[in-house]
Amino acid sequence: MFMKDNEFQIPKIQWKFHIKSPSIRPDNPKSICLSELYVKTLTKHLNELTYTASTAGISFHVGATPTGLFFILFQILFLFF
């Protein structure tokens, strides 16, 4: 998704991905628990790798759903006065 900021002329970006997995089932507590553990481990690892991108205003969010995982990449606008 791309939307131009009319006030500051800065593009806003947001990408969303949903990865469906047959291994993650809402009726299986073990698969839900393992998916949450995977998300926490992945987030910790990605935080270390994306530190320089975060200083430029690019951020992400990873989470689990009943049918898989989702990943959102977005830009945070910094306003300097």
N, C-alpha and C positions, 0 to 999 in steps of 0.2 A: 504494500500500500504506500502511495506517495501523495503527500498533500503539501502544497507550497504555503508557507507562512506569509501572508500578505503584509503583515506589519513589519517584520524584521528581515524578510527575504531569505529565510533559512528553511531548507526542506525538512519535513518531519517524516521519519521512516518508522514503520512497524511491520515486521514479518512474523507470521504465526505458522507454526508447524504442529500437526497432531500426528503422532506415530502410533498406529494401532498395532497391538500385539495380541496374538491368541494366548500367550502365556499369562497375561494379566486379565483375570476374570473377577467380576464383582462378587461372585458366589464362593470365592476361594480366599479365606483370610491370609493364608500363607503367601499367595501371589501379590495381594495388596500390600502386605508388610514388606516383602522383598522389593516391590516397585518403589515404595517410599524410601527404603534404605538406599536403593540405587540412585534416586533423585538427589538425596542428601549428599552422597559421595560424588556424584557428577557435578553438582553445584559447587561443592568445595574445590574440586579440581579445576573447574572452569573459572572460578573467582581468581585463582592464582594465575591462570593463563591470560585472562582478559583485563588485568589491572590497568595496563596502559590505554586500552580502549575505553575503560570507564573514566579515565581522566579526560578523555576527549568527548565524553557525554554519551557514549554508546553503552547500553546495558542489556541484560537478558534476564529471563525468568524461566525456570524449568519446574515442571510439576507433574503429578500423576493424575490420571483419570481412571474411571472404572474399566476402560477398554484399552489404555495405553499411556503414553507420555505426551506432554505438550512442551513446546519450546517457543518462547517469544523473544525476539530481538528488537530493541527499540532505541531511539535516540532521545536523550534528554537535552533540552535546550538550556544553555547557560546564558544569562543576561548580564552583561557587564555595563555598568554605568560610570 
